[in-house]
Amino acid sequence: MSIEILEKLEAKVQMAVDTISLLQMEIEELKEKNSELAQEAEAMRSGRESLEQEKQQLMEDQQQWHARVRALLGKMDEVE
């Protein structure tokens, strides 16, 4: 009877060891995925910052063009 109990215990221990091994592999995969996602997020933040700078530059350019057009229209009004 004690041999059967020992065999059952051994089987349960082996199952626990297998489960722990699988969970450790899954943890490693998740760590790698997390690292990849963190790098992707950083690249997106960097891209967003670049786009924000470009947007700001374009808005400044647009304001300069509006000022030039207004100045030209003012000169045309002076001529008439």
Protein Blocks (a to p, Z undefined) as FASTA:
>chain_A
ZZmmmmmmmmmmmmmmmmmmmmmmmmmmmmmmmmmmmmmmmmmmmmmmmmmmmmmmmmmm
mmmmmmmmmmmmmmmmmmZZ
